[in-house]
Amino acid sequence: MQRCGIEEVTAALDSEEVALLLVLRDSEDEEVARLRELAESRGIPVR
């Protein structure tokens, strides 16, 4: 299932198996950067 938005993605990372994180290019949002780092630290591909 796909999730969209910081709150939904955060919840998914906390409680679901996430296979891929899609991030808008050149995003400078600090929360997006934190989610990206969290995903990468868990071995989740980020595109």
Helices and strands as residue ranges (DSSP letters): H 6-15, H 30-41
